[in-house]
């Protein structure tokens, strides 16, 4: 399907074949995307959804070997796997993967929060877990070491035909009403617009530590430091961001928080094992923060997984080595804490079904999620 779209664009025929693409996509969605109706899940008050971008099983093994440590995520009671394919199959990208994890539907690579048969959201788009939480009155947060308009945070906060539509993504995030969006600075996320929307703009470590949670906040930090295990004088680390995000969001109505460690993927594209290991260690530090809160709270679901694997790491002699600079299609780890019936130990599930199970843990039924949000024209609404 991706090759058909690419060829059509090059030949100038894209607009002409949109009806054909739509029809094919709807057929594929109905036939290939069907999953059995899931049984009910334990309902919880809070959800912390942690995504290690590009993190495969062998990334974990390499990190443990290099650092001589045990990982907090591997002490979680339930461990399974997640199938990462996009709509139409094959190897995914972070945009399609984020859509599956956030919206419970598979879409075409490069698209964010849209159906494969309606990439421009002309008729409808799928509601995200973040929006679902807001409907329920829960507080919401997005924390990432990537730019805030990066594919994974955007998948949980925007709906657009392309991950490259940075201006559109930033505008949607600023208008979203999400309680906190913290990550790397992005040129499209302008301070004046953020503050005009009622957000407190945070860009330094001092501003971050001084913020008392009075109102909504938008963090724009230096992403070249956020992945490290120690902050510099101007930039908090991922685990520090996670500590404060949980503290600010925690309340009687519950919260939904997505936390992404993006540099596992970034450094894997460059086969930089040394920096990847450090970034994965800091991501695991954020996992430990989430687990510590969940143990004390007793009513929090913690999910740890990846959007895809990057680097095709394989064992070689007594170590693990990169064999690619691209994504691979292997299943990725999935860890669960806080639910007795989320998945079975060792079970492999589809990425889109993971989102559905999270929604069910928030108290929604399969009839309520995935769900289409109709798009009405200005004339129709008038």
Secondary structure, DSSP 8 states (H G I E B T S, - for coil): -HHHHHHHHHTT-HHHHHHHHHHHHHHHHHHHS-----------SEEEEEEETT--HHHHHHHHHHHT---GGGGSSEEEEEE---TTSS---HHHHHHHHHHS----TT-BSSBTTBTT-SSEEE--HHHHHHHTT-EEEEEEEEETTSHHHHHTT--BS-TT-HHHHHHHHHHS--SEEEEE--TTS-HHHHHHTTEEEE-SHHHHHH----SEEEEEE-HHHHTSSS--SS---HHHHHHHHHHHH-STT-EEEEEEETHHHHHHHTT-HHHHHHHHHHHHHHHHHHHHHHHHHSSEEEEEE-S-EES--EEETTEEE---SSEE---EEEEEES-SSSS-TT-EEEHHHHHHHHHHHTT--TTTSS-EEE---HHHH-
